[in-house]
């Protein structure tokens, strides 16, 4: 899946789209892609001035974006936006620098009632650099009437 | 891990709450138990106990205690 195909499914856009290409995608199951990092990335000049490295939360975002494709590629979900609900067990093992190719391997753990849970790992030169478990929802869940308990009258 | 420990763990992790605050906890009784939090909680309970909850049960799950009752009576989970 190249950039033009990616933006058909994924609502995030440059400079907040954190992958360049998708190599493997099985809807409802797993997704693998990558991001080639150059010094032109908007965050390198400021994070940090003398020690450019990709912010950890953006690595978590990249994993989430890739994993989101597992549900965005399911029928009826194409192009919808994704809301990150939680990001747990984030581990950042090694700095990701200009010139690195960040390979993102993600797996959908569950998808129920519009809420998805996934896990992902990032690699540079086959070495693990980050990992996370995250929960996200399709944006149209926001306006949807969830089956929730009735609110108590005060 | 017993079923009760699993049940408590789902509540604690999803709602980011200490175990000693679970007794008497109601829907919207803590910051994260809002409508989205409720569905996250339902999804986590379904994952943990390998069940699919009926819509009526999701609506009835109005408290920590009520949830135990629902899992026991409707899904035969020994809590």
gemmi code that builds the backbone of each chain (N, CA, C; Angstrom):
import gemmi

chains = {
    "A": [
        ("UNK", (0.858, -1.182, 0.000), (0.000, 0.000, 0.000), (0.899, 1.239, 0.000)),
        ("UNK", (0.775, 2.078, -1.029), (1.616, 3.272, -1.071), (0.856, 4.473, -0.475)),
        ("UNK", (1.484, 5.640, -0.531), (0.906, 6.813, 0.120), (-0.512, 7.111, -0.376)),
        ("UNK", (-0.706, 7.054, -1.703), (-2.028, 7.379, -2.244), (-3.094, 6.399, -1.778)),
        ("UNK", (-2.725, 5.167, -1.624), (-3.686, 4.171, -1.127), (-3.921, 4.350, 0.372)),
        ("UNK", (-2.830, 4.688, 1.077), (-2.941, 4.874, 2.535), (-3.955, 5.967, 2.867)),
        ("UNK", (-3.878, 7.099, 2.153), (-4.761, 8.221, 2.533), (-6.223, 7.984, 2.145)),
        ("UNK", (-6.462, 6.951, 1.385), (-7.863, 6.577, 1.153), (-8.473, 6.000, 2.427)),
        ("UNK", (-7.651, 5.332, 3.211), (-8.151, 4.657, 4.419), (-7.910, 5.459, 5.682)),
        ("UNK", (-6.788, 6.170, 5.707), (-6.310, 6.820, 6.928), (-6.585, 8.321, 6.836)),
        ("UNK", (-7.224, 8.892, 7.882), (-7.589, 10.315, 7.852), (-6.430, 11.241, 8.234)),
        ("UNK", (-5.427, 10.734, 8.933), (-4.290, 11.583, 9.302), (-3.502, 11.960, 8.054)),
        ("UNK", (-2.973, 13.168, 8.068), (-2.226, 13.680, 6.920), (-0.880, 14.253, 7.363)),
        ("UNK", (0.009, 14.378, 6.403), (1.290, 15.027, 6.660), (1.037, 16.395, 7.287)),
        ("UNK", (1.736, 16.832, 8.304), (2.901, 16.164, 8.915), (2.545, 15.267, 10.104)),
        ("UNK", (1.274, 14.841, 10.171), (0.911, 13.990, 11.298), (0.566, 12.572, 10.848)),
        ("UNK", (1.116, 12.194, 9.724), (0.983, 10.807, 9.291), (2.355, 10.172, 9.477)),
        ("UNK", (2.431, 9.156, 10.305), (3.747, 8.653, 10.710), (4.129, 7.305, 10.107)),
        ("UNK", (3.704, 7.087, 8.887), (4.247, 5.953, 8.147), (4.177, 6.264, 6.663)),
        ("UNK", (5.095, 5.680, 5.913), (5.201, 5.965, 4.478), (4.573, 4.879, 3.618)),
        ("UNK", (4.637, 3.677, 4.128), (4.218, 2.551, 3.290), (3.730, 1.392, 4.159)),
        ("UNK", (2.793, 0.640, 3.636), (2.308, -0.556, 4.322), (2.749, -1.770, 3.515)),
        ("UNK", (3.439, -2.670, 4.166), (3.925, -3.876, 3.478), (2.958, -5.047, 3.595)),
        ("UNK", (2.340, -5.157, 4.772), (1.413, -6.280, 4.986), (0.195, -5.760, 5.737)),
        ("UNK", (-0.966, -6.166, 5.279), (-2.201, -5.788, 5.977), (-3.225, -6.902, 5.820)),
        ("UNK", (-3.659, -7.404, 6.974), (-4.772, -8.355, 6.978), (-5.871, -7.696, 7.812)),
        ("UNK", (-6.962, -7.239, 7.156), (-8.024, -6.548, 7.896), (-8.498, -7.365, 9.102)),
        ("UNK", (-8.636, -6.653, 10.230), (-9.100, -7.325, 11.446), (-8.042, -8.168, 12.124)),
        ("UNK", (-6.800, -8.102, 11.647), (-5.779, -8.982, 12.225), (-4.447, -8.269, 12.510)),
        ("UNK", (-3.702, -7.945, 11.479), (-2.406, -7.311, 11.731), (-1.999, -6.390, 10.582)),
        ("UNK", (-1.016, -5.534, 10.851), (-0.539, -4.602, 9.837), (0.933, -4.282, 10.090)),
        ("UNK", (1.710, -4.276, 9.026), (3.138, -3.955, 9.110), (3.446, -2.858, 8.095)),
        ("UNK", (4.145, -1.831, 8.563), (4.533, -0.752, 7.655), (5.824, -0.115, 8.136)),
        ("UNK", (6.191, 0.985, 7.505), (7.410, 1.640, 7.969), (7.408, 3.136, 7.710)),
        ("UNK", (8.289, 3.805, 8.422), (8.487, 5.249, 8.271), (9.976, 5.490, 8.075)),
        ("UNK", (10.325, 6.121, 6.957), (11.707, 6.535, 6.744), (11.889, 7.939, 7.320)),
        ("UNK", (12.818, 8.067, 8.227), (12.991, 9.361, 8.900), (14.164, 10.132, 8.306)),
        ("UNK", (13.910, 11.393, 7.978), (14.995, 12.260, 7.515), (15.044, 13.485, 8.421)),
        ("UNK", (16.092, 14.246, 8.297), (16.237, 15.456, 9.130), (15.146, 16.477, 8.805)),
        ("UNK", (14.408, 16.256, 7.693), (13.333, 17.188, 7.317), (12.086, 17.044, 8.179)),
        ("UNK", (12.018, 15.992, 8.997), (10.838, 15.850, 9.862), (10.714, 17.091, 10.742)),
        ("UNK", (9.476, 17.550, 10.958), (9.258, 18.814, 11.675), (9.753, 18.787, 13.108)),
        ("UNK", (9.837, 17.596, 13.712), (10.185, 17.557, 15.132), (11.691, 17.477, 15.392)),
        ("UNK", (12.474, 17.054, 14.397), (13.908, 16.889, 14.656), (14.638, 18.192, 15.022)),
        ("UNK", (14.333, 19.308, 14.347), (15.073, 20.528, 14.704), (14.818, 21.013, 16.130)),
        ("UNK", (13.675, 20.573, 16.703), (13.332, 21.052, 18.050), (13.435, 19.958, 19.114)),
        ("UNK", (13.548, 18.720, 18.695), (13.580, 17.612, 19.665), (14.718, 16.666, 19.292)),
        ("UNK", (15.961, 16.958, 19.678), (16.384, 18.141, 20.418), (17.383, 18.887, 19.542)),
        ("UNK", (17.681, 20.104, 19.869), (18.520, 20.935, 19.003), (19.844, 20.251, 18.671)),
        ("UNK", (20.492, 19.703, 19.665), (21.789, 19.077, 19.413), (21.749, 17.548, 19.467)),
        ("UNK", (20.551, 17.026, 19.571), (20.435, 15.566, 19.689), (19.097, 15.128, 19.082)),
        ("UNK", (18.944, 15.263, 17.744), (17.641, 14.967, 17.127), (17.228, 13.510, 17.304)),
        ("UNK", (16.027, 13.316, 17.856), (15.468, 11.965, 17.976), (13.940, 12.082, 17.963)),
        ("UNK", (13.301, 11.032, 17.514), (11.835, 11.053, 17.377), (11.188, 10.985, 18.752)),
        ("UNK", (10.271, 11.926, 19.058), (9.616, 11.891, 20.368), (8.914, 10.549, 20.599)),
        ("UNK", (8.992, 10.067, 21.830), (8.419, 8.759, 22.161), (6.932, 8.693, 21.892)),
        ("UNK", (6.207, 9.772, 22.208), (4.761, 9.702, 22.019), (4.406, 9.642, 20.538)),
        ("UNK", (5.294, 10.157, 19.678), (5.039, 10.048, 18.239), (5.308, 8.621, 17.743)),
        ("UNK", (6.217, 7.935, 18.406), (6.422, 6.520, 18.073), (5.166, 5.726, 18.441)),
        ("UNK", (4.583, 6.069, 19.600), (3.335, 5.408, 20.008), (2.223, 5.741, 19.013)),
        ("UNK", (2.186, 6.993, 18.568), (1.184, 7.419, 17.584), (1.365, 6.652, 16.274)),
        ("UNK", (2.625, 6.486, 15.859), (2.906, 5.755, 14.611), (2.398, 4.316, 14.708)),
        ("UNK", (2.646, 3.674, 15.851), (2.167, 2.298, 16.040), (0.641, 2.252, 15.987)),
        ("UNK", (0.015, 3.234, 16.640), (-1.455, 3.265, 16.666), (-2.021, 3.484, 15.264)),
        ("UNK", (-1.412, 4.411, 14.515), (-1.899, 4.690, 13.153), (-1.830, 3.448, 12.270)),
        ("UNK", (-0.724, 2.736, 12.377), (-0.572, 1.522, 11.562), (-1.606, 0.471, 12.001)),
        ("UNK", (-1.739, 0.295, 13.307), (-2.677, -0.706, 13.807), (-4.115, -0.344, 13.429)),
        ("UNK", (-4.398, 0.958, 13.403), (-5.754, 1.409, 13.057), (-6.174, 0.931, 11.670)),
        ("UNK", (-5.210, 0.733, 10.797), (-5.550, 0.260, 9.443), (-6.224, -1.108, 9.472)),
        ("UNK", (-5.970, -1.878, 10.535), (-6.609, -3.200, 10.603), (-8.128, -3.069, 10.726)),
        ("UNK", (-8.601, -1.938, 11.304), (-10.063, -1.780, 11.356), (-10.562, -0.799, 10.296)),
        ("UNK", (-9.689, 0.150, 9.887), (-10.107, 1.079, 8.818), (-10.287, 0.336, 7.487)),
        ("UNK", (-9.652, -0.807, 7.362), (-9.770, -1.578, 6.124), (-10.953, -2.554, 6.163)),
        ("UNK", (-11.687, -2.564, 7.283), (-12.886, -3.404, 7.345), (-14.035, -2.677, 6.635)),
        ("UNK", (-14.993, -3.397, 6.092), (-16.091, -2.766, 5.348), (-16.775, -1.657, 6.149)),
        ("UNK", (-16.957, -0.510, 5.512), (-17.674, 0.609, 6.132), (-16.817, 1.547, 6.955)),
        ("UNK", (-15.543, 1.227, 7.164), (-14.691, 2.061, 8.027), (-13.689, 2.927, 7.264)),
        ("UNK", (-13.618, 2.775, 5.978), (-12.613, 3.480, 5.162), (-12.670, 4.995, 5.385)),
        ("UNK", (-11.522, 5.592, 5.699), (-11.420, 7.044, 5.809), (-11.894, 7.641, 7.115)),
        ("UNK", (-12.396, 6.825, 8.025), (-12.864, 7.370, 9.305), (-11.671, 7.766, 10.166)),
        ("UNK", (-11.907, 8.701, 11.066), (-10.810, 9.104, 11.955), (-10.820, 8.225, 13.209)),
        ("UNK", (-9.662, 8.174, 13.821), (-9.458, 7.302, 14.975), (-9.144, 8.159, 16.204)),
        ("UNK", (-9.748, 7.802, 17.308), (-9.445, 8.495, 18.565), (-8.685, 7.547, 19.477)),
        ("UNK", (-7.525, 7.988, 19.908), (-6.731, 7.182, 20.840), (-7.332, 7.316, 22.229)),
        ("UNK", (-7.647, 6.203, 22.869), (-8.259, 6.239, 24.200), (-7.251, 5.978, 25.301)),
        ("UNK", (-6.337, 5.075, 25.042), (-5.304, 4.828, 26.049), (-4.060, 4.263, 25.391)),
        ("UNK", (-2.957, 4.484, 26.045), (-1.679, 3.987, 25.545), (-0.944, 3.430, 26.759)),
        ("UNK", (-0.908, 2.121, 26.852), (-0.332, 1.481, 28.038), (0.977, 0.788, 27.697)),
        ("UNK", (1.701, 0.528, 28.729), (2.931, -0.266, 28.593), (3.846, 0.272, 27.505)),
        ("UNK", (3.914, 1.589, 27.358), (4.817, 2.180, 26.357), (6.257, 2.001, 26.820)),
        ("UNK", (7.044, 1.392, 25.967), (8.463, 1.202, 26.262), (9.272, 1.802, 25.127)),
        ("UNK", (10.263, 2.593, 25.500), (11.135, 3.230, 24.503), (12.558, 2.769, 24.798)),
        ("UNK", (13.068, 1.909, 23.944), (14.337, 1.252, 24.259), (15.548, 1.969, 23.690)),
        ("UNK", (15.348, 2.664, 22.580), (16.504, 3.217, 21.880), (16.064, 4.455, 21.103)),
        ("UNK", (16.920, 5.441, 20.993), (16.561, 6.651, 20.253), (16.381, 6.343, 18.767)),
        ("UNK", (15.368, 6.975, 18.168), (15.126, 6.845, 16.727), (15.570, 8.158, 16.083)),
        ("UNK", (16.516, 8.047, 15.152), (17.218, 9.240, 14.679), (17.022, 9.473, 13.183)),
        ("UNK", (17.394, 10.671, 12.706), (17.351, 10.928, 11.258), (18.156, 9.857, 10.517)),
        ("UNK", (17.588, 9.365, 9.428), (18.265, 8.312, 8.661), (17.786, 6.917, 8.994)),
        ("UNK", (17.064, 6.795, 10.110), (16.563, 5.475, 10.497), (15.318, 5.091, 9.698)),
        ("UNK", (15.158, 3.807, 9.488), (13.904, 3.279, 8.939), (13.188, 2.597, 10.096)),
        ("UNK", (12.076, 3.197, 10.508), (11.320, 2.669, 11.641), (10.258, 1.694, 11.111)),
        ("UNK", (10.480, 0.415, 11.380), (9.536, -0.620, 10.936), (8.524, -0.849, 12.051)),
        ("UNK", (7.246, -0.781, 11.685), (6.166, -0.835, 12.668), (5.352, -2.113, 12.476)),
        ("UNK", (5.370, -2.987, 13.482), (4.654, -4.257, 13.385), (3.549, -4.259, 14.440)),
        ("UNK", (2.306, -4.338, 13.988), (1.190, -4.229, 14.927), (0.198, -5.370, 14.757)),
        ("UNK", (-0.528, -5.595, 15.832), (-1.510, -6.679, 15.828), (-2.769, -6.191, 16.540)),
        ("UNK", (-3.922, -6.470, 15.955), (-5.192, -6.122, 16.600), (-5.538, -7.224, 17.597)),
        ("UNK", (-5.704, -6.843, 18.865), (-5.987, -7.848, 19.895), (-7.480, -8.087, 20.049)),
        ("UNK", (-8.259, -7.006, 19.950), (-9.710, -7.172, 20.020), (-10.388, -5.964, 19.393)),
        ("UNK", (-11.600, -6.162, 18.947), (-12.388, -5.068, 18.361), (-13.847, -5.367, 18.664)),
        ("UNK", (-14.344, -4.670, 19.674), (-15.711, -4.922, 20.124), (-16.415, -3.591, 20.359)),
        ("UNK", (-17.641, -3.503, 19.896), (-18.470, -2.320, 20.124), (-17.772, -1.032, 19.678)),
        ("UNK", (-16.974, -1.120, 18.642), (-16.295, 0.071, 18.118), (-15.021, 0.426, 18.865)),
        ("UNK", (-14.677, -0.345, 19.888), (-13.457, -0.094, 20.660), (-12.423, -1.151, 20.260)),
        ("UNK", (-11.264, -0.687, 19.860), (-10.217, -1.623, 19.429), (-9.040, -1.579, 20.392)),
        ("UNK", (-8.432, -2.747, 20.580), (-7.223, -2.820, 21.395), (-6.150, -3.477, 20.544)),
        ("UNK", (-4.970, -2.886, 20.546), (-3.899, -3.446, 19.727), (-2.565, -3.372, 20.427)),
        ("UNK", (-1.606, -4.042, 19.850), (-0.241, -3.963, 20.374), (0.694, -3.754, 19.194)),
        ("UNK", (1.811, -3.094, 19.458), (2.736, -2.848, 18.367), (4.175, -2.770, 18.845)),
        ("UNK", (5.061, -3.073, 17.913), (6.490, -2.977, 18.199), (7.167, -2.261, 17.042)),
        ("UNK", (8.133, -1.399, 17.397), (8.890, -0.682, 16.377), (10.327, -1.169, 16.337)),
        ("UNK", (10.866, -1.276, 15.143), (12.235, -1.790, 14.988), (13.059, -0.858, 14.094)),
        ("UNK", (14.320, -0.718, 14.428), (15.289, -0.065, 13.552), (16.446, -1.043, 13.379)),
        ("UNK", (16.774, -1.348, 12.141), (17.829, -2.341, 11.857), (17.584, -3.650, 12.621)),
        ("UNK", (16.331, -4.072, 12.629), (15.923, -5.330, 13.294), (16.066, -5.296, 14.814)),
        ("UNK", (16.352, -4.139, 15.362), (16.454, -4.042, 16.833), (15.196, -3.358, 17.363)),
        ("UNK", (14.637, -3.930, 18.431), (13.432, -3.370, 19.031), (13.727, -1.995, 19.630)),
        ("UNK", (12.963, -0.976, 19.215), (13.195, 0.378, 19.753), (12.014, 0.879, 20.578)),
        ("UNK", (10.813, 0.353, 20.309), (9.654, 0.800, 21.083), (8.564, -0.266, 21.038)),
        ("UNK", (7.689, -0.227, 22.042), (6.537, -1.126, 22.037), (5.435, -0.501, 22.875)),
        ("UNK", (4.213, -0.871, 22.559), (3.094, -0.301, 23.292), (1.839, -1.150, 23.101)),
        ("UNK", (0.920, -0.999, 24.042), (-0.424, -1.571, 23.923), (-1.367, -0.374, 23.963)),
        ("UNK", (-2.319, -0.318, 23.046), (-3.160, 0.877, 22.963), (-4.610, 0.524, 22.695)),
        ("UNK", (-5.487, 1.444, 23.065), (-6.918, 1.285, 22.821), (-7.388, 2.487, 22.027)),
        ("UNK", (-8.179, 2.267, 21.024), (-8.681, 3.384, 20.222), (-10.085, 3.096, 19.725)),
        ("UNK", (-10.756, 4.175, 19.312), (-12.133, 4.032, 18.842), (-12.297, 4.783, 17.542)),
        ("UNK", (-13.243, 4.356, 16.751), (-13.573, 5.113, 15.552), (-14.216, 6.422, 15.989)),
        ("UNK", (-13.920, 7.507, 15.291), (-14.404, 8.817, 15.738), (-15.919, 8.898, 15.749)),
        ("UNK", (-16.589, 8.141, 14.884), (-18.049, 8.261, 14.874), (-18.672, 7.622, 16.104)),
        ("UNK", (-17.840, 6.943, 16.934), (-18.356, 6.421, 18.190), (-18.687, 7.558, 19.146)),
        ("UNK", (-18.035, 8.706, 18.939), (-18.232, 9.839, 19.845), (-19.694, 10.277, 19.901)),
        ("UNK", (-20.289, 10.359, 18.709), (-21.664, 10.818, 18.671), (-22.676, 9.691, 18.798)),
        ("UNK", (-22.184, 8.474, 18.837), (-23.087, 7.332, 18.883), (-23.658, 7.140, 20.281)),
        ("UNK", (-24.884, 6.673, 20.318), (-25.506, 6.423, 21.610), (-25.039, 5.069, 22.125)),
        ("UNK", (-24.147, 5.083, 23.086), (-23.681, 3.829, 23.657), (-24.774, 3.241, 24.549)),
        ("UNK", (-24.850, 1.930, 24.626), (-25.763, 1.338, 25.598), (-25.179, 1.467, 26.999)),
        ("UNK", (-25.469, 2.568, 27.650), (-24.900, 2.831, 28.984), (-26.002, 2.850, 30.032)),
        ("UNK", (-25.639, 2.677, 31.291), (-26.646, 2.743, 32.364), (-27.326, 4.104, 32.395)),
        ("UNK", (-28.556, 4.112, 32.849), (-29.268, 5.392, 32.966), (-28.629, 6.212, 34.081)),
        ("UNK", (-28.540, 7.519, 33.830), (-27.941, 8.380, 34.854), (-28.919, 8.545, 36.011)),
        ("UNK", (-28.335, 8.551, 37.213), (-29.181, 8.726, 38.391), (-29.666, 10.168, 38.478)),
        ("UNK", (-30.942, 10.324, 38.865), (-31.437, 11.686, 39.074), (-30.933, 12.190, 40.416)),
        ("UNK", (-30.473, 13.436, 40.434), (-29.962, 13.960, 41.710), (-31.089, 14.610, 42.504)),
    ],
    "B": [
        ("UNK", (-4.992, -16.860, 38.761), (-5.845, -15.719, 39.103), (-7.307, -16.173, 39.176)),
        ("UNK", (-7.980, -15.858, 40.264), (-9.397, -16.238, 40.384), (-10.239, -15.318, 39.504)),
        ("UNK", (-11.495, -15.712, 39.298), (-12.391, -14.876, 38.495), (-12.601, -13.506, 39.135)),
        ("UNK", (-12.671, -13.488, 40.460), (-12.869, -12.207, 41.142), (-11.645, -11.306, 40.955)),
        ("UNK", (-10.470, -11.895, 41.043), (-9.239, -11.107, 40.828), (-9.214, -10.566, 39.389)),
        ("UNK", (-9.638, -11.416, 38.450), (-9.671, -11.000, 37.053), (-10.675, -9.845, 36.862)),
        ("UNK", (-11.828, -10.001, 37.489), (-12.887, -8.984, 37.406), (-12.392, -7.650, 37.995)),
        ("UNK", (-11.788, -7.738, 39.178), (-11.267, -6.523, 39.816), (-10.175, -5.877, 38.964)),
        ("UNK", (-9.340, -6.720, 38.388), (-8.236, -6.215, 37.582), (-8.742, -5.448, 36.357)),
        ("UNK", (-9.807, -5.954, 35.743), (-10.398, -5.249, 34.587), (-10.883, -3.866, 35.013)),
        ("UNK", (-11.584, -3.800, 36.132), (-12.077, -2.508, 36.620), (-10.910, -1.562, 36.947)),
        ("UNK", (-9.923, -2.099, 37.666), (-8.800, -1.245, 38.095), (-8.018, -0.715, 36.893)),
        ("UNK", (-7.751, -1.584, 35.929), (-6.945, -1.154, 34.776), (-7.723, -0.231, 33.855)),
        ("UNK", (-8.980, -0.562, 33.600), (-9.774, 0.244, 32.668), (-10.104, 1.612, 33.258)),
        ("UNK", (-10.455, 1.617, 34.539), (-10.897, 2.879, 35.155), (-9.791, 3.573, 35.942)),
        ("UNK", (-8.596, 2.952, 35.927), (-7.447, 3.541, 36.635), (-7.814, 3.897, 38.068)),
        ("UNK", (-8.258, 2.879, 38.769), (-8.730, 3.095, 40.133), (-8.125, 2.028, 41.045)),
        ("UNK", (-7.929, 2.373, 42.306), (-7.377, 1.418, 43.270), (-8.436, 0.377, 43.635)),
        ("UNK", (-7.969, -0.825, 43.933), (-8.896, -1.911, 44.243), (-9.773, -1.593, 45.459)),
        ("UNK", (-9.214, -0.864, 46.419), (-10.006, -0.559, 47.621), (-11.107, 0.479, 47.383)),
        ("UNK", (-11.168, 1.018, 46.146), (-12.232, 1.983, 45.833), (-13.358, 1.322, 45.010)),
        ("UNK", (-13.228, 0.016, 44.771), (-14.206, -0.643, 43.891), (-15.565, -0.854, 44.559)),
        ("UNK", (-15.566, -1.219, 45.828), (-16.829, -1.472, 46.528), (-17.696, -0.210, 46.486)),
        ("UNK", (-18.927, -0.372, 46.035), (-19.852, 0.764, 46.000), (-19.678, 1.681, 44.797)),
        ("UNK", (-18.775, 1.304, 43.887), (-18.535, 2.172, 42.724), (-19.685, 2.066, 41.711)),
        ("UNK", (-20.188, 3.226, 41.305), (-21.285, 3.280, 40.325), (-20.816, 3.901, 39.022)),
        ("UNK", (-21.600, 3.682, 37.972), (-21.367, 4.332, 36.672), (-21.264, 5.845, 36.890)),
        ("UNK", (-20.267, 6.446, 36.300), (-19.959, 7.871, 36.426), (-19.507, 8.255, 37.835)),
        ("UNK", (-19.162, 7.221, 38.617), (-18.696, 7.493, 39.974), (-17.204, 7.787, 40.028)),
        ("UNK", (-16.543, 7.635, 38.904), (-15.139, 7.988, 38.808), (-14.905, 8.570, 37.412)),
        ("UNK", (-13.872, 9.376, 37.297), (-13.677, 10.182, 36.091), (-13.716, 9.366, 34.787)),
        ("UNK", (-13.070, 8.212, 34.794), (-12.957, 7.457, 33.539), (-14.171, 6.593, 33.216)),
        ("UNK", (-15.110, 6.484, 34.166), (-16.292, 5.659, 33.863), (-17.381, 6.535, 33.250)),
        ("UNK", (-17.090, 7.047, 32.057), (-18.094, 7.792, 31.288), (-18.607, 6.858, 30.188)),
        ("UNK", (-19.289, 7.390, 29.182), (-19.897, 6.506, 28.181), (-18.849, 5.724, 27.386)),
        ("UNK", (-17.756, 6.401, 27.014), (-16.696, 5.690, 26.279), (-16.009, 4.698, 27.225)),
        ("UNK", (-15.770, 5.132, 28.455), (-15.158, 4.256, 29.455), (-16.027, 3.033, 29.706)),
        ("UNK", (-17.336, 3.220, 29.643), (-18.258, 2.107, 29.870), (-18.084, 1.041, 28.784)),
        ("UNK", (-17.989, 1.495, 27.533), (-17.834, 0.537, 26.445), (-16.450, -0.117, 26.488)),
        ("UNK", (-15.460, 0.652, 26.932), (-14.114, 0.075, 27.090), (-14.147, -1.002, 28.176)),
        ("UNK", (-14.885, -0.716, 29.239), (-15.021, -1.671, 30.339), (-15.746, -2.937, 29.860)),
        ("UNK", (-16.826, -2.754, 29.126), (-17.576, -3.899, 28.597), (-16.668, -4.744, 27.697)),
        ("UNK", (-15.942, -4.067, 26.805), (-15.047, -4.789, 25.883), (-13.974, -5.547, 26.667)),
        ("UNK", (-13.456, -4.934, 27.718), (-12.405, -5.582, 28.519), (-12.965, -6.785, 29.289)),
        ("UNK", (-14.183, -6.659, 29.801), (-14.809, -7.787, 30.507), (-15.068, -8.936, 29.535)),
        ("UNK", (-15.526, -8.591, 28.339), (-15.787, -9.625, 27.322), (-14.492, -10.363, 26.962)),
        ("UNK", (-13.427, -9.594, 26.826), (-12.121, -10.210, 26.513), (-11.660, -11.114, 27.654)),
        ("UNK", (-11.766, -10.585, 28.871), (-11.244, -11.311, 30.031), (-11.992, -12.621, 30.276)),
        ("UNK", (-13.320, -12.600, 30.062), (-14.119, -13.797, 30.374), (-14.613, -14.525, 29.128)),
        ("UNK", (-14.166, -14.056, 27.970), (-14.514, -14.694, 26.706), (-16.034, -14.836, 26.543)),
        ("UNK", (-16.708, -13.709, 26.696), (-18.172, -13.695, 26.560), (-18.577, -12.583, 25.595)),
        ("UNK", (-19.823, -12.585, 25.174), (-20.397, -11.481, 24.401), (-21.615, -10.999, 25.181)),
        ("UNK", (-21.559, -9.792, 25.677), (-22.651, -9.307, 26.518), (-23.823, -8.821, 25.682)),
        ("UNK", (-25.028, -9.102, 26.171), (-26.241, -8.602, 25.532), (-26.367, -7.104, 25.815)),
        ("UNK", (-27.038, -6.393, 24.912), (-27.196, -4.941, 25.083), (-27.871, -4.603, 26.421)),
        ("UNK", (-28.889, -5.385, 26.783), (-29.586, -5.117, 28.059), (-28.629, -5.231, 29.248)),
        ("UNK", (-27.708, -6.174, 29.153), (-26.747, -6.341, 30.249), (-25.763, -5.175, 30.309)),
        ("UNK", (-25.404, -4.651, 29.125), (-24.509, -3.475, 29.115), (-25.187, -2.295, 29.802)),
        ("UNK", (-26.487, -2.163, 29.575), (-27.225, -1.052, 30.191), (-27.383, -1.284, 31.694)),
        ("UNK", (-27.569, -2.543, 32.057), (-27.761, -2.856, 33.484), (-26.474, -2.768, 34.298)),
        ("UNK", (-25.342, -2.810, 33.585), (-24.058, -2.797, 34.308), (-23.797, -1.384, 34.868)),
        ("UNK", (-24.518, -1.094, 35.919), (-24.487, 0.275, 36.441), (-23.580, 0.439, 37.654)),
        ("UNK", (-23.006, -0.660, 38.116), (-22.104, -0.555, 39.272), (-21.162, -1.760, 39.287)),
        ("UNK", (-20.158, -1.661, 40.120), (-19.198, -2.766, 40.300), (-19.938, -4.017, 40.782)),
        ("UNK", (-20.824, -3.834, 41.760), (-21.556, -4.976, 42.314), (-22.532, -5.564, 41.293)),
        ("UNK", (-23.215, -4.673, 40.559), (-24.194, -5.129, 39.573), (-23.503, -5.954, 38.484)),
        ("UNK", (-22.308, -5.550, 38.141), (-21.542, -6.279, 37.126), (-21.273, -7.717, 37.557)),
        ("UNK", (-20.957, -7.879, 38.834), (-20.692, -9.233, 39.351), (-21.959, -10.078, 39.236)),
        ("UNK", (-23.084, -9.455, 39.600), (-24.375, -10.151, 39.555), (-24.706, -10.574, 38.115)),
        ("UNK", (-24.450, -9.678, 37.164), (-24.740, -9.983, 35.754), (-23.860, -11.125, 35.257)),
        ("UNK", (-22.589, -11.063, 35.568), (-21.684, -12.123, 35.094), (-22.060, -13.475, 35.711)),
        ("UNK", (-22.450, -13.434, 36.984), (-22.847, -14.673, 37.665), (-24.129, -15.247, 37.055)),
        ("UNK", (-25.159, -14.412, 36.954), (-26.486, -14.908, 36.568), (-26.658, -15.123, 35.070)),
        ("UNK", (-26.094, -14.212, 34.261), (-26.351, -14.315, 32.815), (-25.263, -15.078, 32.069)),
        ("UNK", (-24.063, -15.159, 32.665), (-22.960, -15.771, 31.916), (-22.293, -16.920, 32.700)),
        ("UNK", (-22.943, -17.301, 33.797), (-22.480, -18.445, 34.604), (-21.011, -18.339, 35.006)),
        ("UNK", (-20.578, -17.152, 35.347), (-19.194, -16.972, 35.790), (-19.169, -16.975, 37.319)),
        ("UNK", (-18.368, -17.851, 37.848), (-18.299, -18.032, 39.286), (-17.469, -16.907, 39.910)),
        ("UNK", (-18.168, -15.956, 40.485), (-17.460, -14.819, 41.084), (-17.661, -14.811, 42.601)),
    ],
}
model = gemmi.Model(1)
for chain_id, residues in chains.items():
    chain = gemmi.Chain(chain_id)
    for i, (resn, *xyz) in enumerate(residues, 1):
        res = gemmi.Residue()
        res.name, res.seqid = resn, gemmi.SeqId(i, " ")
        for name, pos in zip(("N", "CA", "C"), xyz):
            atom = gemmi.Atom()
            atom.name, atom.element = name, gemmi.Element(name[0])
            atom.pos, atom.b_iso = gemmi.Position(*pos), 0.0
            res.add_atom(atom)
        chain.add_residue(res)
    model.add_chain(chain)
structure = gemmi.Structure()
structure.add_model(model)
structure.setup_entities()
